[in-house]
């Protein structure tokens, strides 16, 4: 009879009520471990999702800051160009005024 039980165990079939109960308790423990692992995994995924979202927001903020810096630089260059144009116009007007003054004195 003992060899029959061993043979049943070797083929994966439970040999007795005690074995069935042991397998049941083991499966409950495994279920509990799996549930804990699942909850831990879900928490990790949620944290990672938050981290990814924070990273996305940070990249978006960096992109907007870079765009603002580019616009600021463009505006600075346009202002510089405008100031240069004003100086050129003033110099041209002054030269024209000096030329007329010279012609009046000469002429």
DADA-V638537 format. One record per helix or strand of 3 or more residues. SS is the DSSP state (h for helix, s for strand). FROM is the first residue (numbers start at 1). TO is the last residue. If there is no record, write none. Layout:
{{SS/FROM/TO} {SS/FROM/TO}}
This chain:
{{h/2/10} {h/17/106}}
